[in-house]
Amino acid sequence: MELPVGRAHLVEVGARRLNVWSAGDSGPPVLLVHGIPTNHRLWVDVVPRLCAHARVFAVDMLGYGDSMDADGHPVDLAAQAALLADLLDVLGLERAVVVGHDLGGGVAQIVATTSSARVAGLGIVDGVCYDGWPVPFIRAMKAAWPLVGQLPPAALGAGLRPALRTLFAHRERSGPFIDSFVQPWTRPGAPRQLAAHLRSLDSVYTQTVAPFLPRLDVPAEVVWGRLDHQLKPAYGQRLADDIPGARLTVVDDASHFAPADRPDVVSDAVLRLVRAV
């Protein structure tokens, strides 16, 4: 899947390298964070709608997509959140609108509650929260992580495809997205890397920051696919109730991958944050 605007490049963050797709020359900075097992290409139809109004940075978290392998570095949500705060420093961004999907939604919550001065606006799109994850699809993989780590890369890719397809409402659009999500996991060593991510999944991180969500004082948007059978829309409602002033948008014809199913709705929500800041 080709990037329609901007460019992707590796950014040195301490001893690690993160792949960042950047687009847009002016406006408030927006940091987009994917989940598991995806990468920056989740936002391929969202970024072009944003970059005329904002400077957009879609990152591959450590150990995902085109970022470097973790190589023993921690990859839990708290570690990823700390690394993204460091990324903002490297990019010279004092504050940014932070928008996360799936695991990225949990990372966004951690950044917003632990580094609140860095977050100008918060967006959560079908994001992990409270004790409601790992979701069933990932929970099944987590239970078998030793086996996942020993799979041939091609077998891992073949196993991911049918499971990912069930997470789209518009399945006619799913093919290119699934290709772009699966491809990095077919590289040598990728199954071991995915196993490390699975081992690190723990809802303790989102449960720890949950009591601090009502203290947030930033514009907030929560977007949820009504057809999301992994993270049910009730979690989106709970987040919107807990975060002061948060606006909830439930998308009738979207499932878990709302940025792919309905990029227009997701983009509109992010643009409301951009206008607010």
Secondary structure, 3 states (H helix, E strand, C coil): CCCCCCEEEEEEECCEEEEEEEECCCCCEEEEECCCCCCHHHHCCCHHHHCCCCEEEEECCCCCCCCCCCCCCCCCHHHHHHHHHHHHHHHCCCCEEEEEEEHHHHHHHHHHHHCHHHEEEEEEEEECCCCCCCCHHHHHHHHCHHHHHHCCHHHHHHHHHHHHHCCCCCHHHHHHHHHHHHHHHHCCCHHHHHHHHHHHCCCHHHHHHHHHHHHCCCCEEEEEECCCCCCCHHHHHHHHHHCCCCEEEEECCCCCCHHHHCHHHHHHHHHHHHHHC
